[in-house]
Amino acid sequence: MASYIVRRLLGLIPTLFVITVIVFLLMHAMPGNAFMALVYNPKVKDPAALIARLEAQNGLNQPLYIQYFDWLRNVFQGNLGMSQSLNEPVSQAIGQALPNTLLLAVTAEVIILLVSIPIGVLQANRANKGFDITTSFIAVLFYSIPGFVFALILLLFFSFKWNILPSTGTVTPGVSYSGSLGDHIIHLVLPAMALALPSLAYYTRLTRGNTLQVIVADFVRTAKAKGLRTPRILFRHVLRNAIIPLVTQFGFDIGGLFGGAIILEEIFTWPGMGELSINATLSHDYPLILGSTLVFAVTVLIGNLIADILLAVSDPRIRYD
Amino acid sequence: MATQIVQHAVKKPERKVTVGKSPTRLAFERFFRNPLAVAGVIVLSLIILVTIFAPFLTKFSPSTADIMNTDSPPTALHPLGTDASGFDNLARVLYGGRVDLTVAFAAAFMSMFLGTLYGGISGFFGGWVDNIMMRFVDIMLNFPFLILVLALESIFSVQGVWILVFVVGVTAWPGPARLMRGMFLQLREQDYVIGARTIGCSSWRIIFRHMLPNTLSFLIVLVSFSVASYVGLEAALSFLGLGVPLSVPSWGGMLNASTGYIQLTTEPYAWGPPMAMIVLTILSVNFIGDGLRDAFDPQSKA
């Protein structure tokens, strides 16, 4: 197992290489760079000279391949470079934004699993009865509502109409309880809900379908014949077998949740990776674009890896060597 | 036992009637017996008709502002009011569907075409070709989507419907490519393909005459589900301001104008209709997709 993980991690390197090369070429194909805006700054007397000096300082006057390999060499030394728009190291900017996005994504995933698995299993247990039909219909409805629409509806009711939950940021500024655990949690509820709700419906459907396939298996009948209670059969015997496709899907979706978080971060002004990478791209901040690309790609790839590992843990029939 | 034989004898003439129907026809009959799918078809057709005949339903143009009458509440003149720039909301809802639906359908067909071509080649030839091609798909599946959108828009320095179609199509093909590759890998081993190869059919003929028609039902289902997700994607991009320019009406863009506290609490007539249109469109396309899947493949009831 350990050697499998190591080999998979090494296998990420070529993928990351190609992704960063494509992003590097794309961002240099964009017209202009981070310093061009100085032309419009009335306080700068000789913008052309200043821009030339800044470009030289940041190595932008070098051939592209040299720039790329310079960046690559620095990455291997643990240096992601200086952000050209924020005037701070890229690693510092990412270090501030990444925990926020991770917190959002992980909370959403916990909500998804805690709600969708029990509902899906119960639906399958009473397939085509009232509970199943109503919740299935709600699931399709939820599945058809994009996350940002959910976000607006949640904002309207919970923040604006009833004024129970805060609408922006991660903490309430300027109050005595600012930054406490409770403060963090109430700020997390709305964005995490908006991120979780569309996937929730999807996972409920997936759980229901898988459980329906397993529930007719012989070992379930055996367990019933042994006289086990239904909850124990459902959650010990059936679920363990029904959860396998779910786990794979889950790992693949980690990247999707990260991507979905980008839009929600804009709505809830959540200072995460989405805001950072959009601003980086809009201001043509090359080191920051590459740094956040790297973070996104690594997250997706590690999600896939986690999916495979979880699959091996939950299904002993699968062997890796 | 005896009753069973009698039943068979009785049933036989009934079966004879269905023998003449093609599998496609049977699938469509199954589809039209599904009430939710039919409702989806009706709602989607209504939405499409409304956007096509928008000029007959409102006398306002969605891109000429009534500057003296901005942020107007609903009046007899503007049934849904006007937005902050003085655009008529009703006209923007009606015309906005053109952008959303064009992008969704065109991008779905484009990504499906690219995906089928790529996945088909990869699956048909297999071996090392497949290995290299699928490696690239893995990379593209992990590619940061928004950065690509932003970069392409700034490289071509245009914002508009067709650049959006291009961007979504170009970024979305790896998913369908992977699925089609799986289909082709399966079909490749089917007896009729081996048969076609033994009588000396060329690769192109096998792909286009024998394999592609057998993936068609799968493709139709895939297209319908992609349309649903691209309506959401287009709305999300326009919502972020990365979609069509502000002068072009779109449902996501209308929602973008209503995120503030005042708009959201006091102007439900402005954001309600585009929100309802987005959800209704996705919902009806999803029902159609579900219906098509059940109709073409009655065994798979997920």
HADDOCK unambig.tbl for C-alpha pairs under 7 A between the chains (distance, minus, plus):
assign (segid A and resid 15 and name CA) (segid B and resid 139 and name CA) 5.75 0.50 0.50
assign (segid A and resid 19 and name CA) (segid B and resid 139 and name CA) 6.70 0.50 0.50
assign (segid A and resid 19 and name CA) (segid B and resid 143 and name CA) 6.54 0.50 0.50
assign (segid A and resid 26 and name CA) (segid B and resid 151 and name CA) 6.34 0.50 0.50
assign (segid A and resid 27 and name CA) (segid B and resid 151 and name CA) 6.29 0.50 0.50
assign (segid A and resid 29 and name CA) (segid B and resid 155 and name CA) 6.33 0.50 0.50
assign (segid A and resid 30 and name CA) (segid B and resid 151 and name CA) 6.22 0.50 0.50
assign (segid A and resid 30 and name CA) (segid B and resid 154 and name CA) 5.83 0.50 0.50
assign (segid A and resid 30 and name CA) (segid B and resid 155 and name CA) 4.69 0.50 0.50
assign (segid A and resid 31 and name CA) (segid B and resid 155 and name CA) 6.38 0.50 0.50
assign (segid A and resid 141 and name CA) (segid B and resid 283 and name CA) 6.61 0.50 0.50
assign (segid A and resid 144 and name CA) (segid B and resid 279 and name CA) 6.11 0.50 0.50
assign (segid A and resid 144 and name CA) (segid B and resid 282 and name CA) 5.41 0.50 0.50
assign (segid A and resid 144 and name CA) (segid B and resid 283 and name CA) 5.16 0.50 0.50
assign (segid A and resid 145 and name CA) (segid B and resid 279 and name CA) 5.50 0.50 0.50
assign (segid A and resid 146 and name CA) (segid B and resid 232 and name CA) 5.76 0.50 0.50
assign (segid A and resid 148 and name CA) (segid B and resid 236 and name CA) 6.98 0.50 0.50
assign (segid A and resid 152 and name CA) (segid B and resid 259 and name CA) 6.99 0.50 0.50
assign (segid A and resid 156 and name CA) (segid B and resid 264 and name CA) 6.32 0.50 0.50
assign (segid A and resid 156 and name CA) (segid B and resid 265 and name CA) 6.59 0.50 0.50
assign (segid A and resid 160 and name CA) (segid B and resid 261 and name CA) 6.83 0.50 0.50
assign (segid A and resid 160 and name CA) (segid B and resid 265 and name CA) 6.91 0.50 0.50
assign (segid A and resid 209 and name CA) (segid B and resid 302 and name CA) 4.84 0.50 0.50
assign (segid A and resid 281 and name CA) (segid B and resid 147 and name CA) 6.61 0.50 0.50
assign (segid A and resid 281 and name CA) (segid B and resid 150 and name CA) 6.85 0.50 0.50
assign (segid A and resid 293 and name CA) (segid B and resid 144 and name CA) 6.47 0.50 0.50
assign (segid A and resid 296 and name CA) (segid B and resid 144 and name CA) 6.74 0.50 0.50
assign (segid A and resid 297 and name CA) (segid B and resid 142 and name CA) 5.85 0.50 0.50
assign (segid A and resid 297 and name CA) (segid B and resid 143 and name CA) 6.74 0.50 0.50
assign (segid A and resid 300 and name CA) (segid B and resid 142 and name CA) 6.32 0.50 0.50
